[in-house]
Amino acid sequence: MNHPAAAELTVAIGSLGAIGRKVAAKLDQGIPGLCLVAVSARDAAKARATVGAYRRPVPVVPLGDLAGHADIVVECAPAEVFLQIAQPALKQGRTLVLISVGALLAHPELKELAAKHGARIVVPSGALLGLDAVQAAAEGVIHSVTMVTRKPPNGLEGAPHLVQNNISVRDLKAPLKVFEGSAREAVKGFPANVNVAAALSLAGIGPDRTTIQIWADPAVTRNLHTISVVADSAEFSFSIANVPSENPKTGKITALSIIAALRKMASPLRIGT
């Protein structure tokens, strides 16, 4: 069993997919001021085998029990179980670090729940750089925020918007624009693909005024995001090409972003907003 030092912040992770495994392993290797104390996973037996090989094994617990074990609960699970992690964490006054940012648009009451119980919701920058600049610009007046996302077609297959509109992205020979609309609509149509759109909208002018294009592009091997912002303080644009993880819907940098956010919580020096 993992026994944290008195000054360490305890961390629980749900679940152990492509992202959660990397975050848990890094915590087990050691991040100053942080201690992994519990995990949750759909396949509990497989998870027990994974954490059993750690330097300091931890228990595998149900999603709803994570908050009872830790100061910080990291949500890196499928969107359909988001509330099973988020609600107990916030009701118990924990810090909730999440990747399912789109779920915040569907459940705005979670912000009030956090305020009521003295909890915090932390959204790492994930697959998107430049959120600090967008947040700074939002202290003034932002006129427009647009994002163009290009992904390998297999990273978009099965998205609700494609299924509902009978859009096929198989055997494409040229780029195909599969969506254009608001960030709110993008998150509904592509819940596993564009959490970056939700994060961008929350940092800036909201989900209804943030415009998103999504392209299935057979010529790309990385998840490409290009963002343009026009504000009274500055005009800027930035692009990022994320290497997909073993889950083609998620970039490798997402797990690293969570690790960086956790490290910041325990660090005496904080860089960035």
QUIMO-V123866 format. One record per residue. N is the residue number from 1. SS is DSSP state (A for helix, B for strand, O for the rest). Layout:
BEGIN
N/SS, N/SS
END
This chain:
BEGIN
1/O, 2/O, 3/O, 4/O, 5/O, 6/O, 7/O, 8/O, 9/B, 10/B, 11/B, 12/B, 13/B, 14/B, 15/O, 16/O, 17/O, 18/A, 19/A, 20/A, 21/A, 22/A, 23/A, 24/A, 25/A, 26/A, 27/A, 28/A, 29/A, 30/O, 31/B, 32/O, 33/O, 34/B, 35/B, 36/B, 37/B, 38/B, 39/B, 40/B, 41/O, 42/O, 43/O, 44/A, 45/A, 46/A, 47/A, 48/A, 49/A, 50/A, 51/A, 52/A, 53/O, 54/O, 55/O, 56/O, 57/O, 58/O, 59/B, 60/B, 61/O, 62/O, 63/A, 64/A, 65/A, 66/A, 67/A, 68/A, 69/O, 70/O, 71/O, 72/B, 73/B, 74/B, 75/B, 76/O, 77/O, 78/O, 79/A, 80/A, 81/A, 82/A, 83/A, 84/A, 85/A, 86/A, 87/A, 88/A, 89/A, 90/A, 91/A, 92/O, 93/O, 94/O, 95/B, 96/B, 97/B, 98/B, 99/O, 100/O, 101/O, 102/A, 103/A, 104/A, 105/A, 106/A, 107/O, 108/O, 109/A, 110/A, 111/A, 112/A, 113/A, 114/A, 115/A, 116/A, 117/A, 118/O, 119/O, 120/B, 121/B, 122/B, 123/B, 124/O, 125/O, 126/O, 127/O, 128/O, 129/O, 130/O, 131/A, 132/A, 133/A, 134/A, 135/A, 136/A, 137/A, 138/A, 139/O, 140/O, 141/O, 142/B, 143/B, 144/B, 145/B, 146/B, 147/B, 148/B, 149/B, 150/B, 151/B, 152/O, 153/A, 154/A, 155/A, 156/O, 157/O, 158/O, 159/O, 160/A, 161/A, 162/A, 163/A, 164/A, 165/O, 166/O, 167/O, 168/O, 169/O, 170/O, 171/O, 172/O, 173/O, 174/O, 175/O, 176/B, 177/B, 178/B, 179/B, 180/B, 181/B, 182/B, 183/A, 184/A, 185/A, 186/A, 187/A, 188/A, 189/A, 190/O, 191/O, 192/O, 193/O, 194/O, 195/A, 196/A, 197/A, 198/A, 199/A, 200/A, 201/A, 202/A, 203/A, 204/O, 205/O, 206/O, 207/O, 208/O, 209/O, 210/B, 211/B, 212/B, 213/B, 214/B, 215/B, 216/B, 217/O, 218/O, 219/O, 220/O, 221/O, 222/B, 223/B, 224/B, 225/B, 226/B, 227/B, 228/B, 229/B, 230/B, 231/B, 232/O, 233/O, 234/O, 235/B, 236/B, 237/B, 238/B, 239/B, 240/B, 241/B, 242/B, 243/B, 244/B, 245/O, 246/O, 247/O, 248/O, 249/O, 250/O, 251/B, 252/A, 253/A, 254/A, 255/A, 256/A, 257/A, 258/A, 259/A, 260/A, 261/A, 262/A, 263/A, 264/A, 265/A, 266/A, 267/O, 268/O, 269/O, 270/O, 271/O, 272/O, 273/O
END
